[in-house]
Amino acid sequence: MQILPLTLDHADAAARLWSACGLTRPWNDPHADFRMAVSGASSQVLGAVADDTVVGTVMVGHEGHRGWIYYLAIAPTHRGSGLGKALVEAAERWVESQGIPKVMLMIRAENDAVRRFYERLGYVDQGVSVLGRFLDEDLQRMRQGSG
């Protein structure tokens, strides 16, 4: 198994994995997220590939001050193998290689298992709240369940 930067050719496989892992939401297009990340100068999607099959991903990027981890996904058949830890470590190395001193991530409030996973890797609550606003009114209505 290799961990390597994914290309646009991997978009469908990554989107399927993200969906199977429950990471997608109706207001986020996983294909668009993937394309944006692999096409950007300050982002990448790293993938674990076994026998030409994407079995794990982590999206990583930065805005010049902090690195961010998104879309950590491990195929159910590979969970518990250490692959999640390996992908997080690969993302951390990528951030460090960009000259960025800190990496952050967001966890949905109800996802206690993922919180425990990251805590075992040394991640701690940063004592901040993440606020957001959809600039597209249709997306805002969809998110609020009225569209």
N, C-alpha and C positions, 0 to 999 in steps of 0.2 A: 504494500500500500504506500502511496506517495501523497504528500500534501504539497500542492502546487497552486499557482495562480490560475484561476479559471478564465476561460475566454467566452466570447459571445456564443460560441458553439455549445456551451454548457447551460445556456439560459433555461431551456425547457426542463432539463434534469434537476437543476437547482430549484426551480419553481415547484416542480412536483414534490421534491423532498420537503420544502418549506411547508407546502400544503399538508402533506402527510404527517408532519410534526406539529401541526396546529399553529404555525407562526403567521399565517396570512390572515388578513382582515379584508372585508369587502371594499374598503376605501383605499387600500394600498394595492397597487398592481405589482405583483412580485417580479414580473418580466421587466417592467420599467425600472424598478429598483435595481435589479441585477444589471441591466444595460447601463444605467447611470454609474453604478459603482465600477464596473470593469472598464468603462470608457473615461473615467475621471483621472486626473493627475494625482489627486489626494485620497484615493480610495482603491479598494481591491476586494475581490471575493476569492478567498482561499478555499480549496476543496480537497477533501480526502478522496482519492480515486483508487478503487480496487477492481482489477479486471475490467477496466474501461467503464466502470460504473461509479457515479458520484454517490458516496455513502456518508459524506459529511461536508458541511460548509461553515464558514464564518465570514461575514462581511466586516470589513475594517476600513476606517477612514479617519480623517482628521480635518479640523478647521484651522490649523496653525497653532493652536494652543493645547488642545486635548485630543487624544485619540478616542475613537468610539468603536465599540463592538456591537454588531447586529447579526441577526439571522444565524446564530449558532444552532445547527441542526445536525442530528446524528440519526441515521437510519435505525429503526427499531432493532434490526438484526445485529447492529454493531454497538448498541448501548452497553455500558458497563465494561467496555474494553480499554478505556483510557483514551479513546479517540477525542472525546470532548475536551479533555485537559490538553491533549496535544494540539488541537486546533486553537484553543485559547492561547497557548504558549506561542504558536506560530503568529497569531494576530498581534500579540505583545511584541514579538521580535520585529514585525513589520512596522508597528508604531515607533518603536525605538529607532529603527533604521531611518525613519523620516525626521529624526531629531526632536521628537515630541516626548516630553517627560512624564506624561500621565495618561492612563487609559481609563475610560468610563464606559458604563453600559446602563441600560434601562431594563427593568424587570416589571412585568405587569403585577399589580398589587396582589392578585390572587394566586400567583405562581410560587408557592413556598418551596417546592422541590428545586426549582431553578435557583432560587435565592440560596438555598443550602449548598447547592453545587458550587456556586461562585464563592460563597463564604469559605468553603474548604480550600479554594484556590487562593485565599488571602484577600478577597475583595470585601470591603466594608462599606456600610451605609455612609454616604458623604454628607448627610444632613441637609440635603437640598430637595426642593420640590420641582418637578418638571411641569411647566405649564405649556399649553399649546393652543393654537387656534387655526382652524382650516380657513384658508383664504378663498377657497372655492365654496360658494354657498351650497351647491349640490352635495359636495363631500361632507360639509358640516351637517346637513339634514340626514344624510345616510348614517353618519356616525352617531347621531342622536336618536336614530331609529324612526325618524318621521319621513323618510324618503324612500 
